[in-house]
Amino acid sequence: MAKQQTFADKANKLGKKNDLMVMCPDTNKETKIINVRMVDAIKTEKGTYKFLDRNMKVYESTYKPYKP
């Protein structure tokens, strides 16, 4: 039987692929770009809440949006 790959092994493997090092304009230091999911809660006219999801790239050092 083949060795079962754990979730941690998969996550580490994917994490190494996506390492993107850039200079942060705020701190002038080299930092990684990470992907985060932003969720906004918006109140509708009926009084219920609607959630908007979006994926963004941000600087790891300041968590400000990445602008290429």
TAGILIN-V732345 format. One record per backbone hydrogen bond with DSSP energy under -1.0 kcal/mol. CO is the residue of the C=O (numbers start at 0). NH is the residue of the N-H. Records with the same first field share a line. If there is no record, write none. Layout:
CO=NH ; NH
This chain:
5=9
6=10
7=11
8=12
9=13
10=14
11=15
12=16
13=17
19=32
21=30
23=27
28=23
30=21
31=59
33=57
35=55
37=53
39=51
41=49
43=46
47=43
49=41
51=39
53=37
55=35
56=65
57=33
58=62
63=58
